[in-house]
Amino acid sequence: MVASNLTVSELEQVLARTDPDLLEAANEVDVSLLRWSLGLTPLERLRACTRTAGTLERLRRGLAYQ
């Protein structure tokens, strides 16, 4: 178990040893999208998520531009 009082640097070192894929994914997070999402109300977030899911489904089916 990892102690809860680790510094960011120490946590990065633990992740590098135990789950380097997670560490790599965390470094690719677009913080501006998180900030944008936090500026929305819960209902606006749900609507944005629903629109995105619909777009991804259309792309999956090859119908994105119909």
GUMARKE-987381 format. One record per residue: x, y, z of N, C-alpha, C in turn; chain; residue number from 1; residue in one letter. Coordinates in steps of 0.1 Angstrom, whole numbers, plus 5000, padded with zeros to 4 digits. Layout:
N
n_X/n_Y/n_Z/ca_X/ca_Y/ca_Z/c_X/c_Y/c_Z/chain/resi/resn
X/Y/Z/X/Y/Z/X/Y/Z/A/NUM/a
...
This chain:
66
n_X/n_Y/n_Z/ca_X/ca_Y/ca_Z/c_X/c_Y/c_Z/chain/resi/resn
5008/4988/5000/5000/5000/5000/5009/5012/5000/A/1/m
5005/5023/4993/5012/5035/4991/5007/5045/5002/A/2/v
5017/5051/5008/5013/5062/5019/5006/5073/5012/A/3/a
4997/5079/5019/4989/5090/5013/4996/5104/5014/A/4/s
5008/5105/5020/5015/5117/5021/5027/5118/5012/A/5/n
5026/5112/5000/5037/5112/4990/5036/5126/4983/A/6/l
5048/5130/4979/5049/5142/4970/5046/5138/4956/A/7/t
5043/5147/4948/5040/5144/4934/5052/5136/4927/A/8/v
5064/5141/4930/5076/5134/4925/5077/5120/4930/A/9/s
5074/5118/4942/5075/5104/4948/5064/5095/4942/A/10/e
5052/5101/4940/5041/5093/4934/5045/5090/4919/A/11/l
5051/5099/4912/5055/5096/4898/5065/5085/4898/A/12/e
5074/5084/4908/5084/5074/4908/5077/5060/4911/A/13/q
5067/5060/4920/5060/5048/4923/5053/5043/4911/A/14/v
5046/5052/4904/5039/5048/4892/5048/5043/4881/A/15/l
5060/5050/4880/5069/5045/4870/5074/5031/4872/A/16/a
5074/5027/4884/5078/5013/4888/5067/5003/4886/A/17/r
5055/5008/4891/5043/4998/4892/5034/4999/4880/A/18/t
5032/5010/4873/5023/5011/4862/5027/5022/4853/A/19/d
5038/5020/4845/5043/5030/4836/5032/5034/4825/A/20/p
5023/5026/4822/5013/5029/4812/5004/5040/4818/A/21/d
5000/5039/4830/4992/5049/4837/4999/5062/4838/A/22/l
5012/5062/4841/5019/5074/4842/5020/5081/4828/A/23/l
5022/5073/4818/5022/5079/4804/5009/5085/4800/A/24/e
4998/5078/4804/4985/5083/4801/4982/5096/4808/A/25/a
4986/5097/4821/4984/5109/4829/4992/5121/4823/A/26/a
5003/5118/4817/5011/5129/4811/5004/5134/4798/A/27/n
4995/5127/4793/4988/5131/4780/4975/5137/4782/A/28/e
4971/5139/4795/4958/5145/4798/4958/5160/4794/A/29/v
4947/5164/4787/4945/5177/4783/4938/5185/4794/A/30/d
4946/5192/4802/4941/5199/4813/4931/5210/4809/A/31/v
4932/5216/4798/4923/5226/4793/4909/5220/4792/A/32/s
4908/5207/4788/4894/5201/4787/4888/5199/4801/A/33/l
4897/5196/4810/4892/5194/4824/4887/5207/4830/A/34/l
4894/5218/4827/4890/5231/4832/4877/5235/4825/A/35/r
4876/5233/4812/4864/5236/4805/4852/5228/4811/A/36/w
4854/5215/4813/4843/5207/4819/4839/5212/4833/A/37/s
4849/5216/4841/4845/5221/4854/4837/5234/4854/A/38/l
4838/5241/4843/4831/5253/4842/4816/5251/4838/A/39/g
4813/5239/4835/4799/5235/4831/4791/5231/4842/A/40/l
4778/5232/4841/4769/5227/4851/4768/5212/4849/A/41/t
4764/5204/4859/4762/5189/4857/4754/5186/4845/A/42/p
4743/5193/4842/4734/5191/4831/4742/5194/4818/A/43/l
4749/5204/4818/4757/5208/4806/4768/5197/4803/A/44/e
4774/5192/4814/4784/5181/4812/4777/5168/4806/A/45/r
4765/5165/4811/4758/5154/4806/4754/5155/4792/A/46/l
4750/5167/4788/4746/5170/4774/4759/5169/4765/A/47/r
4770/5174/4769/4782/5173/4762/4787/5159/4760/A/48/a
4786/5151/4771/4789/5137/4770/4780/5129/4761/A/49/c
4767/5132/4761/4758/5126/4752/4761/5129/4738/A/50/t
4764/5142/4735/4767/5145/4721/4780/5138/4716/A/51/r
4790/5138/4725/4802/5131/4722/4800/5116/4719/A/52/t
4792/5110/4728/4789/5096/4726/4782/5093/4713/A/53/a
4773/5102/4709/4766/5101/4696/4775/5102/4685/A/54/g
4784/5112/4686/4794/5114/4675/4803/5102/4673/A/55/t
4808/5096/4685/4816/5085/4684/4809/5073/4678/A/56/l
4796/5071/4681/4788/5060/4676/4786/5062/4661/A/57/e
4784/5074/4656/4783/5076/4642/4796/5074/4635/A/58/r
4807/5078/4641/4820/5075/4635/4822/5060/4634/A/59/l
4818/5053/4645/4820/5038/4645/4812/5032/4634/A/60/r
4801/5037/4631/4792/5031/4620/4796/5037/4607/A/61/r
4805/5047/4606/4808/5053/4593/4798/5063/4588/A/62/g
4790/5069/4597/4779/5078/4593/4782/5092/4598/A/63/l
4794/5096/4600/4797/5109/4607/4792/5121/4598/A/64/a
4792/5119/4585/4789/5131/4577/4776/5130/4570/A/65/y
4766/5122/4575/4753/5121/4568/4743/5129/4576/A/66/q
